[in-house]
């Protein structure tokens, strides 16, 4: 039985779908290529527990980003094929859609699912609140690891001063401390970047809806900063629901800045441990100390 000739538009779509499969494969591959565990946990498992949480968060965010790339590529392929009618348009659309990732897919999904503006803005707010929670949990985990390793470093210094630990064990303990700190910092940065991508996605969709209603972020921000509440938006021409979303964006942004502050603090502590005269020559030849120098 012979196969029928593909209809116009099917070939470019087929080509784009092949590219989509490749993009999806790359996304899946990237989802397994996070921060490599570098810490051998022998002495301080309690300190490493929050680092493990950061690793789980990183893996969850990688999977979410990979899915967004695949969805964006599929939508871009369809648009490109329709616009140009050839495979080049479909492939270009798939690439651009993949680069846009979840931003385009997210916005289109909200437009289709929630016709009411108030419901859509409420959905943006809910998703933005979720990123704020992720930022806060990331910060909390990193701080817990930092405090634990700080405590253990001080205890190790006392052991060395009293001659209660051999050089071999002391070096191993010190290496675990600075490696755990460095790994926490690397995971913190990775999670921050991926959560930040989600926040950018939600914010762009929110901005697009504002533009449709003839409003701007600056106008909404002014109203939010003045403390206007429900019912106060009529005089300013700013939708109340938009003011609520803007405040959530501001909270999420502040939470993200706190992540950066804690990241810088952990990096500073790691350098301080490595350069401390109280550890003698234990830092010499240590790979983590060499990287943080």
C-alpha positions as CSV (number, residue, x, y, z in Angstrom):
1,X,0.0,0.0,0.0
2,X,1.5,3.3,-1.0
3,X,1.7,6.3,1.3
4,X,-0.1,9.5,0.3
5,X,1.9,12.6,-0.5
6,X,2.3,14.8,2.6
7,X,0.0,17.8,2.6
8,X,1.5,21.3,2.4
9,X,2.9,22.2,5.8
10,X,3.4,18.7,6.9
11,X,7.0,18.4,5.7
12,X,8.2,21.6,7.5
13,X,6.4,20.5,10.6
14,X,8.0,17.1,10.4
15,X,11.4,18.6,10.1
16,X,10.7,20.9,13.0
17,X,9.4,18.1,15.1
18,X,12.7,16.2,14.5
19,X,14.5,19.2,15.8
20,X,12.1,19.4,18.7
21,X,13.0,15.8,19.6
22,X,16.7,16.8,19.5
23,X,16.0,19.8,21.8
24,X,14.0,17.6,24.2
25,X,16.9,15.2,24.3
26,X,19.3,18.0,25.1
27,X,17.0,19.2,27.8
28,X,16.9,15.7,29.3
29,X,20.7,15.5,29.1
30,X,21.1,18.9,30.7
31,X,18.7,17.9,33.5
32,X,21.3,15.4,34.7
33,X,24.2,17.8,34.4
34,X,24.0,19.9,37.5
35,X,26.6,20.7,40.2
36,X,28.6,17.5,40.7
37,X,28.8,16.3,44.3
38,X,32.3,17.0,45.4
39,X,32.0,16.4,49.2
40,X,32.9,13.1,50.8
41,X,30.8,13.0,53.9
42,X,32.5,11.2,56.7
43,X,32.5,13.5,59.7
44,X,29.7,16.1,59.3
45,X,26.6,14.5,57.9
46,X,24.3,16.9,59.7
47,X,26.0,19.8,58.0
48,X,25.6,18.2,54.6
49,X,21.8,17.6,55.0
50,X,20.8,21.1,53.9
51,X,23.3,20.8,51.0
52,X,21.4,17.7,49.9
53,X,18.2,19.8,50.0
54,X,19.8,22.3,47.7
55,X,20.8,19.5,45.3
56,X,17.2,18.3,45.2
57,X,16.0,21.8,44.5
58,X,18.5,22.2,41.7
59,X,17.3,18.9,40.0
60,X,13.7,20.0,40.2
61,X,14.4,23.3,38.6
62,X,16.5,21.7,35.8
63,X,13.5,19.5,34.9
64,X,11.1,22.4,34.9
65,X,13.4,24.4,32.6
66,X,13.9,21.5,30.2
67,X,10.1,21.0,29.9
68,X,9.7,24.7,29.1
69,X,12.3,24.5,26.3
70,X,10.5,21.6,24.7
71,X,7.1,23.3,24.9
72,X,8.4,26.5,23.5
73,X,10.1,24.8,20.5
74,X,6.8,23.0,19.6
75,X,4.9,26.2,19.6
76,X,7.5,28.0,17.6
77,X,7.7,25.2,15.0
78,X,4.0,25.4,14.3
79,X,4.0,29.2,14.0
80,X,7.0,29.2,11.7
81,X,5.6,26.5,9.4
82,X,2.3,28.4,9.1
83,X,4.0,31.7,8.4
84,X,6.5,30.5,5.8
85,X,5.2,27.1,4.6
86,X,8.6,25.6,4.4
87,X,11.0,23.7,6.7
88,X,13.3,26.7,7.2
89,X,10.5,28.6,8.8
90,X,9.5,25.7,10.9
91,X,13.0,25.0,12.1
92,X,13.7,28.7,12.8
93,X,10.5,28.9,14.7
94,X,11.4,25.8,16.7
95,X,14.8,27.3,17.6
96,X,13.4,30.7,18.6
97,X,10.6,29.0,20.5
98,X,13.1,26.8,22.3
99,X,15.1,29.9,23.2
100,X,12.0,31.6,24.5
101,X,11.4,28.4,26.5
102,X,8.7,28.4,29.1
103,X,8.0,32.2,28.8
104,X,6.0,31.9,25.6
105,X,4.3,28.6,26.6
106,X,3.5,29.9,30.0
107,X,1.9,33.1,28.7
108,X,-0.1,31.3,26.1
109,X,-1.3,28.7,28.6
110,X,-2.6,31.4,31.0
111,X,-4.3,33.2,28.1
112,X,-6.1,30.1,27.1
113,X,-7.0,28.8,30.5
114,X,-8.1,32.0,32.2
115,X,-10.2,34.4,30.2
116,X,-11.0,36.7,33.1
117,X,-8.2,39.2,33.7
118,X,-8.6,39.1,37.5
119,X,-8.2,35.3,37.5
120,X,-5.1,35.5,35.3
121,X,-3.4,38.1,37.4
122,X,-4.3,36.1,40.5
123,X,-2.6,33.1,38.8
124,X,0.6,35.2,38.1
125,X,0.6,36.2,41.8
126,X,0.3,32.6,43.0
127,X,3.2,31.5,40.8
128,X,5.3,34.5,41.8
129,X,4.6,33.6,45.5
130,X,5.9,30.1,44.8
131,X,9.2,31.5,43.6
132,X,9.5,33.6,46.7
133,X,9.0,30.5,48.8
134,X,11.7,28.7,46.8
135,X,14.1,31.6,47.3
136,X,13.4,31.6,51.0
137,X,13.8,27.8,51.4
138,X,17.1,28.0,49.4
139,X,18.4,30.7,51.7
140,X,17.3,28.9,54.8
141,X,19.0,25.7,53.7
142,X,22.2,27.5,52.8
143,X,22.3,29.4,56.1
144,X,21.8,26.1,58.0
145,X,24.8,24.6,56.2
146,X,26.9,27.7,56.8
147,X,26.1,27.8,60.5
148,X,26.9,24.1,60.9
149,X,30.2,24.2,59.1
150,X,31.1,27.4,61.0
151,X,30.6,25.6,64.3
152,X,32.5,22.6,63.2
153,X,35.4,24.7,61.9
154,X,35.7,26.4,65.3
155,X,35.6,23.0,67.0
156,X,38.3,21.7,64.7
157,X,40.6,24.6,65.5
158,X,40.2,23.8,69.2
159,X,41.0,20.2,68.6
160,X,44.2,21.2,66.7
161,X,45.3,23.6,69.4
162,X,44.9,21.0,72.1
163,X,46.6,18.3,70.0
164,X,43.5,16.1,70.1
165,X,43.5,15.4,66.3
166,X,46.2,14.0,64.1
167,X,47.3,15.9,61.0
168,X,45.8,13.3,58.7
169,X,42.4,13.4,60.3
170,X,42.6,17.1,60.7
171,X,43.3,17.6,57.0
172,X,40.4,15.3,56.1
173,X,38.0,17.1,58.5
174,X,39.1,20.5,57.1
175,X,38.7,19.3,53.5
176,X,35.1,18.1,54.2
177,X,34.2,21.5,55.8
178,X,35.5,23.7,53.0
179,X,34.2,21.3,50.3
180,X,30.7,21.3,51.8
181,X,30.7,25.1,52.0
182,X,31.9,25.4,48.4
183,X,29.3,22.8,47.2
184,X,26.5,24.6,49.0
185,X,27.6,27.8,47.4
186,X,27.7,26.3,43.9
187,X,24.3,24.7,44.3
188,X,22.9,28.0,45.7
189,X,24.0,29.9,42.6
190,X,22.6,27.2,40.3
191,X,19.2,27.1,42.0
192,X,19.1,30.9,42.2
193,X,19.7,31.1,38.4
194,X,16.9,28.6,37.6
195,X,14.4,30.1,40.1
196,X,15.2,33.5,38.6
197,X,14.3,32.2,35.1
198,X,10.9,31.2,36.5
199,X,10.4,34.6,38.1
200,X,11.4,36.3,34.8
201,X,8.9,34.1,32.9
202,X,6.0,35.0,35.3
203,X,7.0,38.7,35.3
204,X,7.2,38.9,31.5
205,X,3.7,37.4,31.2
206,X,2.4,39.9,33.7
207,X,4.0,42.7,31.8
208,X,2.4,41.6,28.6
209,X,-1.0,41.6,30.2
210,X,-0.4,45.1,31.5
211,X,0.4,46.3,28.0
212,X,-2.8,44.8,26.7
213,X,-4.6,46.9,29.2
214,X,-2.7,50.1,28.5
215,X,-0.8,50.1,31.7
216,X,3.0,50.1,32.5
217,X,5.1,48.5,35.2
218,X,6.3,51.9,36.3
219,X,2.8,53.2,36.9
220,X,1.7,50.1,38.7
221,X,4.9,50.2,40.8
222,X,4.2,53.8,41.9
223,X,0.7,52.8,43.0
224,X,2.1,49.7,44.9
225,X,4.7,51.8,46.6
226,X,2.1,54.4,47.7
227,X,0.4,51.6,49.6
228,X,-2.9,51.8,47.6
229,X,-5.2,48.9,48.6
230,X,-8.3,47.4,47.1
231,X,-10.6,49.9,45.6
232,X,-7.9,52.6,45.4
233,X,-7.0,51.8,41.8
234,X,-10.0,53.5,40.2
235,X,-8.6,57.0,40.6
236,X,-5.1,56.1,39.3
237,X,-6.3,54.0,36.5
238,X,-4.2,51.1,37.7
239,X,-6.0,47.7,38.1
240,X,-6.1,46.6,41.7
241,X,-5.1,43.0,40.8
242,X,-2.0,44.4,39.0
243,X,-1.0,46.3,42.1
244,X,-1.2,43.1,44.1
245,X,1.0,41.2,41.6
246,X,3.5,44.1,41.6
247,X,3.9,43.8,45.3
248,X,4.5,40.1,45.0
249,X,7.1,40.7,42.4
250,X,8.8,43.1,44.8
251,X,8.8,40.5,47.5
252,X,10.3,37.9,45.2
253,X,13.0,40.3,44.0
254,X,13.9,41.1,47.6
255,X,14.1,37.3,48.4
256,X,16.4,36.8,45.4
257,X,18.7,39.6,46.6
258,X,18.9,37.8,50.0
259,X,20.0,34.7,48.2
260,X,22.8,36.6,46.6
261,X,23.8,38.1,50.0
262,X,24.0,34.6,51.6
263,X,26.0,33.3,48.6
264,X,28.6,36.0,49.0
265,X,28.7,35.4,52.8
266,X,29.4,31.7,52.3
267,X,32.1,32.4,49.7
268,X,33.7,34.9,52.2
269,X,33.7,32.3,55.0
270,X,35.3,29.7,52.8
271,X,38.1,32.0,51.9
272,X,38.5,32.9,55.6
273,X,38.7,29.2,56.6
274,X,41.4,28.6,54.0
275,X,43.5,31.5,55.0
276,X,43.1,31.1,58.8
277,X,46.5,30.8,60.6
278,X,44.8,28.5,63.1
279,X,44.8,25.6,60.7
280,X,48.5,25.7,60.0
281,X,49.3,24.1,56.7
282,X,46.1,22.0,56.4
283,X,44.9,24.3,53.6
284,X,48.0,23.8,51.5
285,X,47.3,21.7,48.5
286,X,43.6,21.7,49.3
287,X,41.7,21.9,45.9
288,X,38.8,23.9,47.3
289,X,41.1,26.5,48.9
290,X,43.0,26.8,45.6
291,X,39.7,27.5,43.8
292,X,38.5,30.0,46.3
293,X,41.8,31.9,46.6
